[in-house]
Amino acid sequence: MATSKAPTGKNSTVRLELAPYQPPSIPALLPDIEDGRSNQLPFNATFTPLRVEFSRWAFSDPSEEDPEGLELFMEPVFDAADGKAAIKTPVASKQWTAYIPDDDLFVEIPTRYLLDGRHKLYYEVTLFNGDVTPSGDLLFSIDRTPPSLGEEPLLRFNPPVPNDELTDAYLQNNDQQLVGALPPLRDDEVPPGFEGETLPYLGAAVGDVVQWYWSQNPAGKDLVGRLDLKKAHLGKPLQLVFPADFIRQSSSGMHFPRYEVHDYAGTAVQRSMSVALNFKGTPVTARTPPTVKEASGNAFASSLKPVDAANGATVVIPADAVVEGAVTTVYWGEPGTAHAYQTDTPVSPGAREYHIPKAYIAPHMGKVVEVHYQVGVIGEKPSQIHRTSVSWLTGLPYVQSDSIDNGLLNLEKLGTAATFTLGSWTHMATSQFVSAWIEGTDRSDVNRTLTLPIANEMKVPAETGPITLGTLAKAELQKLAHRYQFRIHVQVTFDDKTSWLKFPSVDATLVDTAS
């Protein structure tokens, strides 16, 4: 354990023990997902120097005569069976000769170090008196290798389509659907260690997205469905369903079903080859799909950033869907499901735009919303579906406490309790819930982690911040080890506790001194 002079002057002979600092953090990391690999770096973050941040350390006092410095190290993490030795590599450093401002508590890793694999990241701080204190480790993953769909990535239909001609009879005899399976990899395509396993494609992992299309040209983007891979999808064939209703909405003639794989890291999209099928069924006349004004994409699919829909979204129907004397209803999400919304009131009489309130945007983050409309004319079919993928929020606030000063929470200066607050975020609403807790080191056993709850699934009390998350009594904080850093965690759910979004964590050091 490193030691440092007490903060009473550089010439003091009194020394204080300092525990290892909290691990560094990488703002660019993707959100962790259930059963997925933690701390995944997005592919696009490997092309520019990678920003790594760290918390202010205690008793900092750099000067021209006695500077302070930080050195960041990176090690590859190997499986024990690999028999490889990790190499400690310094990848970035920084030195200060005066008070360190908050916006300078970072370094950048050059791109030449951002290689595929699992990595361990940590730093060492050299204080003004020459003592060196290490940090804990951050394990993170870099994936720059796209999945491989195999040599012949063609959907295989079950049952097969006779003569590649899809008919009404086929659909009626097969539960009103066409089922396409991803082809299994050939034996020579299966990597060592995976023999005998069923791989939907090489590199398949939790968090990957499979999308499939039914179009009138081989490169068409008429999206049929999207599957976010879970743990249960791995190790068995993937089957993609083309509903008969969707097929019948298209015209007769040649169509080219295909699929795409988007891995969680965001490497290059992998596209299958297109199968040529001649649809000889009876088409159902359906109006073209609506679009979402704030989203980017095409007629059938788009992506929506929540910040672009801070006041809600706008669904736009085609001009021919405005029928005099008829009421057109717009549907956001599948009717009857959680957080779905419908309206038959345009933003102004006779207009083609329909407002979706902001309360129905955030619950769909990380998901795909199906959007369609229905013209109120006898015999009219629902429109074709537009699928909007809603991304996660960014620019989230940090938890704060008046009891934390310059990275220190001083028990000697604390009253009876410490209060923790959180600022505003886009789409903040009283339908959401927030949890917050401290994770630190147990004073009675420094080898054990201690968790102190601040808020447990607390209903968000207002639509603007700051809000009070809760308080921790001084007696509770005294359970944390002195001179050790602790970390404050916050997470919020936007969909009735089905999923949680992590907000930025904050580190501080617990001390108990009158100086």
For each residue, the residues with C-beta under 8 A, 3 or more apart:
1: 17 18 19 20
2: 17 18 131 132 133 134
3: 15 16 17 18 131
4: 15 16 18 58 59 127 129 131 133
5: 8 9 10 12 14 15 16 59 127 128 129
6: 12 14 15 16 59 513 515
7: 58 59 61 513 515
8: 5 12 14 515
9: 5 12
10: 5 61 66 128 129
11:
12: 5 6 8 9
13:
14: 5 6 8
15: 3 4 5 6
16: 3 4 5 6 59 483
17: 1 2 3 483
18: 1 2 3 4 57 58 59 131 133 483
19: 1 441 446 481 483 484 485
20: 1 133 134 135 136 485
21: 54 55 57 123 125 133 134 135 136 485 507
22: 54 55 135 136 485 486 487 507
23: 121 122 135 136 137 138
24: 52 53 54 72 121 122 123 135 138
25: 29 52 53 54 138 505
26: 29 39 41 50 51 52 53 121 138 140
27: 51 53 504
28: 41 42 45 50 51
29: 25 26 39 40 41 42 140
30: 40 41 42 264 265
31: 392 501 502
32: 36 38 39 40 502
33: 36 206 207 264
34: 206 230 231
35: 206 230 231
36: 32 33 40 205 206 207 264
37: 40 141 205 206
38: 32 139 140 141
39: 26 29 32 138 139 140 141
40: 29 30 32 36 37 140 141 143 207 264 265
41: 26 28 29 30 45 46 50 114 140 141 142 143 265
42: 28 29 30 45 265 266
43: 46 143 144 265 266 267
44: 47 266
45: 28 41 42 48 50 114
46: 41 43 50 111 114 142 144
47: 44 111
48: 45 111
49: 108 109 110 111
50: 26 28 41 45 46 108 109 111 114
51: 26 27 28 106 107 108
52: 24 25 26 72 92 106 107 108 109 121
53: 24 25 26 27 105 106
54: 21 22 24 25 70 105 106 123 135
55: 21 22 105 407 485 506 507 508
56: 60 100 102 105 406 407
57: 18 21 60 125 127 133 407 509
58: 4 7 18 407 408 483 509 511
59: 4 5 6 7 16 18 127
60: 56 57 68 99 100 127 128
61: 7 10 66 68 127 128
62: 66 67 68 96 97 98 99 100 128
63: 66 67 97 98 128
64: 67 97 98
65:
66: 10 61 62 63 128 129
67: 62 63 64 95 96 97 128
68: 60 61 62 95 96 100 125 126 127 128
69: 93 94 95 96 125 126
70: 54 93 94 95 107 123 124 125 126
71: 90 92 93 123 124 126
72: 24 52 90 91 92 93 107 109 121 122 123
73: 88 89 90 91 121 122 123 124
74: 89 91 109 113 119 120 121
75: 86 87 88 89 119 120
76: 84 86 87 115 117 118 119 120
77: 86 117 118 119 120 139
78: 82 83 84 86
79: 82
80: 83
81:
82: 78 79
83: 78 80
84: 76 78
85:
86: 75 76 77 78 120
87: 75 76
88: 73 75
89: 73 74 75 113
90: 71 72 73 93
91: 72 73 74 109 110 113
92: 52 71 72 107 108 109 110
93: 69 70 71 72 90 107
94: 69 70 104 107
95: 67 68 69 70
96: 62 67 68 69 99 100 104
97: 62 63 64 67
98: 62 63 64
99: 60 62 96
100: 56 60 62 68 96 104 105
101: 104 105
102: 56 105
103:
104: 94 96 100 101
105: 53 54 55 56 100 101 102
106: 51 52 53 54
107: 51 52 70 72 92 93 94 123
108: 49 50 51 52 92
109: 49 50 52 72 74 91 92 113 114
110: 49 91 92 113
111: 46 47 48 49 50 114
112:
113: 74 89 91 109 110
114: 41 45 46 50 109 111 142 144
115: 76 142 144
116: 142 143 144 145
117: 76 77 141 142
118: 76 77 139 140 141
119: 74 75 76 77 139 140 141 142
120: 74 75 76 77 86 137 138 139
121: 23 24 26 52 72 73 74 137 138 139 140
122: 23 24 72 73 134 135 136 137 138
123: 21 24 54 70 71 72 73 107 134 135
124: 70 71 73 132 133 134 135
125: 21 57 68 69 70 132 133 134 135
126: 68 69 70 71 130 131 132
127: 4 5 57 59 60 61 68 130 131 132 133
128: 5 10 60 61 62 63 66 67 68
129: 4 5 10 66
130: 126 127
131: 2 3 4 18 126 127
132: 2 124 125 126 127
133: 2 4 18 20 21 57 124 125 127
134: 2 20 21 122 123 124 125
135: 20 21 22 23 24 54 122 123 124 125
136: 20 21 22 23 122
137: 23 120 121 122
138: 23 24 25 26 39 120 121 122
139: 38 39 77 118 119 120 121
140: 26 29 38 39 40 41 118 119 121
141: 37 38 39 40 41 117 118 119 265
142: 41 46 114 115 116 117 119 265
143: 40 41 43 116 263 264 265 267
144: 43 46 114 115 116 265 267
145: 116 203 267
146: 203 263 267 268 269 270
147: 201 202 203 204 208 261 263 267 270
148: 189 201 202 203 270
149: 153 182 201 202 261 270 272
150: 153 183 185 186 189 201 202
151: 186 189
152: 183 273
153: 149 150 182 183 201 259 270 272 273
154: 183 272 273 275
155: 180 181 182 183 212 240 257 258 259 272 275
156: 160 180 181 182 183
157: 160 161 178 179 180 181 275
158: 179 180 181 239
159: 174
160: 156 157
161: 157 164 165 166 170 178 277
162: 165 170
163:
164: 161 275 276 277 278
165: 161 162 277 278 280
166: 161 170 171 178 247 255 277 278 279 280 281
167: 170 171 280 281
168: 171 172 281 282
169: 172 173
170: 161 162 166 167 173 174 178
171: 166 167 168 174 176 177 178 244 247 248 281
172: 168 169 176
173: 169 170
174: 159 170 171 177 178 179
175:
176: 171 172 243 244 245
177: 171 174 241 242 243 244
178: 157 161 166 170 171 174 241 242 244 247 257
179: 157 158 174 239 240 241 242
180: 155 156 157 158 212 239 240 242 257 259 275
181: 155 156 157 158 237 238 239 240
182: 149 153 155 156 200 201 210 237 238 239 240 259 272
183: 150 152 153 154 155 156
184: 198 199 237
185: 150 189 190 199 201 202
186: 150 151 189 190
187: 190 195
188:
189: 148 150 151 185 186 202
190: 185 186 187 194 195 197 199 202
191: 194 202
192: 195
193:
194: 190 191 197 199
195: 187 190 192
196:
197: 190 194 235
198: 184 235 236 237
199: 184 185 190 194 202 204 235
200: 182 204 210 233 234 236 237 238
201: 147 148 149 150 153 182 185 204 261 270
202: 147 148 149 150 185 189 190 191 199
203: 145 146 147 148 263
204: 147 199 200 201 208 229 233 234
205: 36 37 208 229 234 263 264
206: 33 34 35 36 37 229 230 231 234 264
207: 33 36 40 228 229 263 264
208: 147 204 205 228 229 261 262 263 264
209: 226 227 228 229 261 262 264
210: 182 200 226 227 229 238 240 259 260 261 262
211: 223 225 226 227 259 260 262
212: 155 180 223 224 225 240 242 257 258 259 260
213: 220 221 222 223 224 256 257 258 259 260
214: 220 222 224 242 246 247 250 255 257
215: 218 219 220 221 222 255 256 257 258
216: 220 222 250 251 253 254 255 256
217: 220 256
218: 215 256 258 274
219: 215 274
220: 213 214 215 216 217 256
221: 213 215 298 300 301
222: 213 214 215 216 250 300
223: 211 212 213 226 300 301 387
224: 212 213 214 240 242 243 246
225: 211 212 240 241
226: 209 210 211 223 368 387 389
227: 209 210 211 233 238 240
228: 207 208 209
229: 204 205 206 207 208 209 210 233 234
230: 34 35 206 233
231: 34 35 206 234
232:
233: 200 204 227 229 230 236 238
234: 200 204 205 206 229 231
235: 197 198 199
236: 198 200 233
237: 181 182 184 198 200
238: 181 182 200 210 227 233
239: 158 179 180 181 182
240: 155 179 180 181 182 210 212 224 225 227 259
241: 177 178 179 225
242: 177 178 179 180 212 214 224 246 247 257
243: 176 177 224 246 247
244: 171 176 177 178 247 248
245: 176 248 249 284
246: 214 224 242 243 249 250 384 385
247: 166 171 178 214 242 243 244 250 255 279 281
248: 171 244 245 281 282 283 284
249: 245 246 283 284 286 381 384
250: 214 216 222 246 247 255 279 283
251: 216 279 283
252: 279 280 281 283
253: 216 278 279
254: 216 276 277 278 279
255: 166 214 215 216 247 250 276 277 278 279
256: 213 215 216 217 218 220 274 275 276 277
257: 155 178 180 212 213 214 215 242 274 275 277
258: 155 212 213 215 218 271 272 273 274 275
259: 153 155 180 182 210 211 212 213 240 271 272
260: 210 211 212 213 269 270 271 272
261: 147 149 201 208 209 210 269 270
262: 208 209 210 211 266 269
263: 143 146 147 203 205 207 208 266 267
264: 30 33 36 40 143 205 206 207 208 209
265: 30 40 41 42 43 141 142 143 144
266: 42 43 44 262 263
267: 43 143 144 145 146 147 263
268: 146
269: 146 260 261 262
270: 146 147 148 149 153 201 260 261
271: 258 259 260
272: 149 153 154 155 182 258 259 260
273: 152 153 154 258
274: 218 219 256 257 258
275: 154 155 157 164 180 256 257 258
276: 164 254 255 256
277: 161 164 165 166 254 255 256 257
278: 164 165 166 253 254 255
279: 166 247 250 251 252 253 254 255 283
280: 165 166 167 252
281: 166 167 168 171 247 248 252
282: 168 248
283: 248 249 250 251 252 279
284: 245 248 249 381
285: 381
286: 249 381 382 383 384
287: 318 320 321 373 375 381 383 384
288: 299 318 383 384
289: 299 300 371 372 383 384 385 386
290: 315 316 317 318 321 330 371 372 373 383 386
291: 295 299 302 315 316 386
292: 295 302 304 313 314 315 316 371 386 388
293: 313 314 315 316 353
294: 304 305 308 309 313 314
295: 291 292 302 303 304 308 313 388
296: 302 303
297: 301 302 303 388
298: 221 301 302
299: 288 289 291 386
300: 221 222 223 289 384 385 386 387
301: 221 223 297 298 386 387 388 389
302: 291 292 295 296 297 298 386 387 388 389
303: 295 296 297 388 389 391
304: 292 294 295 308 309 313 361 388 389 390 391
305: 294 308 309 391
306: 309 310 361 362 365 390 391 392 393 426 427
307: 310 393 394 395 426
308: 294 295 304 305
309: 294 304 305 306 312 313 356 358 361
310: 306 307 358 426 427
311: 358
312: 309 355 356 357 358 360 361
313: 292 293 294 295 304 309 332 355 356 361
314: 292 293 294 347 353 354 355 356
315: 290 291 292 293 330 332 353 354 356 371 373
316: 290 291 292 293 352 353 354
317: 290 321 322 328 330 352 354 373 383
318: 287 288 290 321 352
319: 322 352
320: 287 323
321: 287 290 317 318 328 352 373 375 383
322: 317 319 328 350 352
323: 320 326 328 375 376 377
324:
325:
326: 323 375 376 377
327: 344 376
328: 317 321 322 323 344 346 373 374 375 376
329: 342 343 344 373 374 376
330: 290 315 317 342 343 344 354 356 371 372 373
331: 334 335 340 341 342 370 371 372 373 374
332: 313 315 340 341 342 356 360 369 371
333: 337 339 340 341 360 364 369 370 371
334: 331 337 340 370
335: 331 340 342
336: 340
337: 333 334 340
338: 363 495 496
339: 333 360 363 364 495
340: 331 332 333 334 335 336 337 360
341: 331 332 333 356 357 360
342: 329 330 331 332 335
343: 329 330 354 355 356
344: 327 328 329 330 376
345: 354
346: 328 349 350 351 352 353 354
347: 314 351 353 354 355
348: 351
349: 346
350: 322 346
351: 346 347 348
352: 316 317 318 319 321 322 346
353: 293 314 315 316 346 347
354: 314 315 316 317 330 343 345 346 347
355: 312 313 314 343 347
356: 309 312 313 314 315 330 332 341 343 360 361
357: 312 341 360
358: 309 310 311 312 361 362 427 429
359: 362 363 429 431
360: 312 332 333 339 340 341 356 357 363 364
361: 304 306 309 312 313 356 358 364 365 390 427
362: 306 358 359 365 393 427 429 432 494 495
363: 338 339 359 360 494 495 496
364: 333 339 360 361 367 368 369 390 495
365: 306 361 362 390 391 392 393 494 495 501
366: 390 391 392 499
367: 364 389 390
368: 226 364 387 388 389 390
369: 332 333 364 387 388 389 390
370: 331 333 334 385 386 387
371: 289 290 292 315 330 331 332 333 385 386 387 388
372: 289 290 330 331 382 383 384 385 386
373: 287 290 315 317 321 328 329 330 331 382 383
374: 328 329 331 380 382 383
375: 287 321 323 326 328 380 383
376: 323 326 327 328 329 344 380
377: 323 326 380
378:
379:
380: 374 375 376 377
381: 249 284 285 286 287
382: 286 372 373 374
383: 286 287 288 289 290 317 321 372 373 374 375
384: 246 249 286 287 288 289 300 372
385: 246 289 300 370 371 372
386: 289 290 291 292 299 300 301 302 370 371 372
387: 223 226 300 301 302 368 369 370 371
388: 292 295 297 301 302 303 304 368 369 371
389: 226 301 302 303 304 367 368 369
390: 304 306 361 364 365 366 367 368 369
391: 303 304 305 306 365 366
392: 31 306 365 366 501
393: 306 307 362 365 396 425 426 427 501
394: 307
395: 307 425 426
396: 393 425 501 503 504
397: 422 423 424 425 465 503 504
398: 423 503 504 506
399: 420 421 422 436 469 488 490 503 504 505 506
400: 404 420 421 422 423 466 506
401: 404 409 418 419 420 421 488
402: 419
403: 409 414 418 419
404: 400 401 407 408 409 418 506 508
405: 408 409 410
406: 56
407: 55 56 57 58 404 507 508 509
408: 58 404 405 508 509 510 511
409: 401 403 404 405 414 418 477 508 509 510 511
410: 405 413 414 511 512 513
411: 414 474 477 478 482 510 511 512
412: 511 512 513 514
413: 410
414: 403 409 410 411 417 418 474 477
415: 474
416: 473 474
417: 414 471 472 473 474
418: 401 403 404 409 414 471 472 474 477
419: 401 402 403 468 470 471
420: 399 400 401 436 454 468 469 470 471 472 488
421: 399 400 401 465 466 467 468 469
422: 397 399 400 434 436 465 466 467 469 490 503
423: 397 398 400 465 466
424: 397 428 464 465 466
425: 393 395 396 397 428 465 492 503
426: 306 307 310 393 395
427: 306 310 358 361 362 393 494
428: 424 425 432 460 462 463 464 465
429: 358 359 362 432 460 463 494
430: 459 460 461 462 463
431: 359 460 496
432: 362 428 429 459 460 492 493 494
433: 457 458 459 460 492 493 497
434: 422 455 457 458 460 467 469 490 491 492 493
435: 455 456 457 458 490 491 492 500
436: 399 420 422 453 454 455 469 470 488 489 490 491
437: 451 452 453 454 455 488 489
438: 451 452 454 472 480 486 487 488 489
439: 449 450 451 486 487 489
440: 449 450 452 480 481 484 485 486 487 510
441: 19 446 448 449 450 480 481 484 486
442: 445 446 448 449 450 479 480 481
443: 446 450 478 479 480 481 482
444: 448 479
445: 442 448
446: 19 441 442 443 481 484
447:
448: 441 442 444 445
449: 439 440 441 442
450: 439 440 441 442 443 479 480
451: 437 438 439
452: 437 438 440 472 476 477 479 480
453: 436 437 456 470
454: 420 436 437 438 469 470 471 472 488
455: 434 435 436 437 458 469 470
456: 435 453
457: 433 434 435 493 497
458: 433 434 435 455 461 469 470
459: 430 432 433
460: 428 429 430 431 432 433 434 467 492
461: 430 458 467
462: 428 430 465 467
463: 428 429 430
464: 424 428
465: 397 421 422 423 424 425 428 462
466: 400 421 422 423 424
467: 421 422 434 460 461 462
468: 419 420 421 471
469: 399 420 421 422 434 436 454 455 458 490
470: 419 420 436 453 454 455 458
471: 417 418 419 420 454 468
472: 417 418 420 438 452 454 476 477
473: 416 417 476 477
474: 411 414 415 416 417 418 477 478
475: 478 479
476: 452 472 473 479
477: 409 411 414 418 452 472 473 474 480 510
478: 411 443 474 475
479: 442 443 444 450 452 475 476
480: 438 440 441 442 443 450 452 477 484 486 510
481: 19 440 441 442 443 446 484 510
482: 411 443 510 511 512
483: 16 17 18 19 58 509 510 511
484: 19 440 441 446 480 481 509 510
485: 19 20 21 22 55 440 507 508 509 510
486: 22 438 439 440 441 480 507 508 509 510
487: 22 438 439 440 505 506 507
488: 399 401 420 436 437 438 454 505 506 507 508
489: 436 437 438 439 502 505
490: 399 422 434 435 436 469 502 503 504 505
491: 434 435 436 500 501 502 503
492: 425 432 433 434 435 460 500 501 503
493: 432 433 434 457 496 497 498 499 500 501
494: 362 363 365 427 429 432 499 501
495: 338 339 362 363 364 365 498 499
496: 338 363 431 493
497: 433 457 493 500
498: 493 495
499: 366 493 494 495
500: 435 491 492 493 497
501: 31 365 392 393 396 491 492 493 494
502: 31 32 489 490 491 505
503: 396 397 398 399 422 425 490 491 492
504: 27 396 397 398 399 490
505: 25 399 487 488 489 490 502
506: 55 398 399 400 404 487 488
507: 21 22 55 407 485 486 487 488
508: 55 404 407 408 409 485 486 488
509: 57 58 407 408 409 483 484 485 486
510: 408 409 411 440 477 480 481 482 483 484 485 486
511: 58 408 409 410 411 412 482 483
512: 410 411 412 482
513: 6 7 410 412
514: 412
515: 6 7 8
